[in-house]
Amino acid sequence: MIDLASRRSARGVSLIEVMVAILVFSIGLLGIAMLQMRGAQFTKESASRTNAILLARSLADSMRANPLGAHPKSGDSAYVFDGSTSYSDADCTTTSLATPADVAKRDLACWSAALRKGLPAPVDNKPQATVTENKTLGTLVITVSWTGVADDGETDPNQSYSFSFLQ
């Protein structure tokens, strides 16, 4: 037979065990939820980076198709872009392509429209994209910027990708 005194001292132990198990299980679920949330943030960041790379390389392909606009025999490239010029939808749909500079303008207009649709704009009024010319190396450097998913106050949320185009 079981001693009555030992039964009384064991009373409530199962309840404590259940409460501790629920606490441990709840902490585990919170950890899994946090992992899920961070995974979604990293997926979003990865999609933005992929779009930036694809868009930078698509402009490089446009430059490759228009070599006289990208690297003219005299003067600056028609693809140099400081990010301050705003293009309209009409600039993208124009059919007036008489010169390589006209083709470059249309390419930049369509490219900037694709950037606005495909990437979140960077914060602090930074340009979403620039194309600079390095005459020493003979390259055009395409830089695309966007707002990342940094969630702390110390990290700069702006991300960027640069691609050097050498023809």
N, C-alpha and C positions, 0 to 999 in steps of 0.2 A: 504494500500500500504506500501511497504517496503521503508524505508528511504534510499536514495542514499548514504548518508554519512556512514551509518552502513554497507552497502554492501562493500564499499571501505575498511573499517577497517577490515572486515572479510576475505578479499582477501588474499590467501596464507596460511591461517590457516589449511586447509585440507592437504596441502602439508607437513607442519611441523608435523602434526599428523601422516601421513603416514610414514615419515622418522623416527619418534620416534618408531613407531610400528615395522618397519623393524629392527631398532637397537635392540630392546628388543627381537624380534624373533631370530635375529642372535646370540645374547648372549645365548639364550636358546638352540639353535642348537649346539653351541660350547660346552656347558655343557653336552649335550647328547652324543656328539662325544667323549668327555673326559671320560665319564662314560663307553662307549662302549670299549674304548681302555684299561682302567683299568680292566674292566671285562675280556677281553681277556688275559691280563697279569695274573690275578688271576686264570683263568682257566688253563693256562700253568703251573703255580706254583703248582696247585692242582694235575695236571696230573703227574708232576715230583715227588711230595710227595707220591702219590699213587703207582707209579712204585718203589720208594725206599722201601716202606713198603712191597710190594709184593715180591721184590727181597730179602730183608732181611729175610722174613719169608720162602721163598723158600729154602734159604741156611739152615735155621733152620730145615726144613723138611728133607733136605739131611742129616743133622747131626743126626736127629732122626732115619733115616734109616740105619745109619752107627755108632752105639753106640761105638764100639771099636775104631773107628777113632776119634770120638769126645771126648770121655773120656776114654783113655786107662788106663789099670790097673797100668802101670808104665810109667813115662815120660810125656812129653807135648802132648797136643792135636795136631793131624795132621791138624786141621782146623785153627790153629793160622796163621794169615796173616797180614803182616804189610803194605801191599799196594805197596811195591816196587818190588815184584816178578811179572814178566810179563809172561803170559801163551800164548802158541800158539794155533791155531785151532786144531793142531794134539793132544795136551794135552786133549782137550775136546772130541775128537773122539776115544781116545785110548780104546782098548779092553783088555789091560793088567791090570787086576784088582785082582792080587793075594793076596794083603794085604789090610787091612783097610786104611792104609796110601795111597795106590794107588787109592783107591776109593775116598778118601778125595781130593787128587790132581786133579783127574778128575772133581769132584764136584766144586772145587775152580776155575778151568780153565773155565768150562762152565758158572759158576756164574759171573766171571769177564768179560767174553765175553758179557753176557747179560747186565751187568752194562754199558759197553762201548756203546752198541747199544741203551739202554733204557734211559740213563740219560746224561745230559750235564756234562762234567768233571768240577770239582771245579777249581777255579783260584788259583794263587800263588803256583803252584806245590804241592798242598795238595793231599794226596792219596784219590782216589775215594771211597775206602772201606778199613776197617780194621776188623780183628777179634782178640780180645784179650781175654786172659784167666784170670779169677779171681779165683785163687785156694782156697782162703778163703771161698768164697761162692759156689764154684763148678760150676761156670757159664762161658759161653762163651758170650762175648758182641760183637754183630755184629753192626758196624757203617757204614752207607752209606752216602756219601757226594755228593753234586751236586751244580751247579751254579743256583742261584735263579734269580728272576726278579727285584732285587733292582735297582732302576733307579736314585738314588742320589749318590753322591760321598762319603757320610759319612757312609752309611750302608754297612756292609760286605755282599757281594752277595752270599757267600757260605751258603748253608743250609745243615743240617744233620739230620739223624734219627738213633737212637740207639735202639737195641733190645737185651735183655738178654735172652740167651737160657739156661735153666736149665733142665737137663735130669733126 
